[in-house]
Amino acid sequence: EVQLVESGGGLVQPGGSLRLSCTASGFTFSSYDMHWVRQSTGKGLEWVAAIGSLGDTHYADSVKGRFIISREDADNSFYLQMDGLRAGDTAVYYCARASYAGNDFWGQGTLATVSS
Amino acid sequence: EIVLTQFPGTLSLSPGERATLSCRASQNINRNFFAWYQQTPGQAPRLLIYGASNRATGIPDRFSGSGSGTDFTLTITRLEPEDFAVYYCHHYATSLITFGQGTRLEI
């Protein structure tokens, strides 16, 4: 069974940092691209970042230069390092597996709150 | 940048009725990289349709997708109570990844 479990969310002050983690199981992690998608309370889905199976990375303009996505295939995990956080980054952050079928599996999300 | 615009924003229907949800892209997109998701309150999104018209594993056949170019449609025949949720369209070609703003399907 495919499972994705996020961790690392929490409360941080504006300008601060958080590192989100997503641990995968039930599939060959190294063969898949992986994404982070976020959702502010009551709002829609916003794609944040992607990392390919070969380590290539892509970012939404809203986070480029502040967030870094990375992966560690040996640990079946990938990460989102979030620096220079702003109030507008407050959201539930989902990790998701990406394939030819889109984001076919999602974690349950971790909440990151940026507030003073 | 590709912008996906969903309409209507809210659709009010009753169980047993047919729902038609639309998504328009700001430019032609490859239908092979187009998907629909369903999200219920407090839950992660669930993949319904990929490649514009292929049902994901376990999705009932009352859900169907169609379209190409800039115009895509999700159709739900014979609405069930559990179908009342928010639906998102999604383009997922690498580096051109975006979601629509969502359509709320309500009773």
Interface residues (C-beta under 8 A of the other chain):
Chain A: D33 H35 V37 G44 L45 E46 W47 A50 G52 H58 D61 Y94 A98 Y100 A101 G102 N103 D104 W106 G107 Q108 G109
Chain B: E1 N32 F33 A35 Y37 Q39 A44 P45 R46 L47 Y50 G51 N54 A56 V86 Y88 H90 Y92 T94 S95 I97 T98 F99 G100 Q101 G102
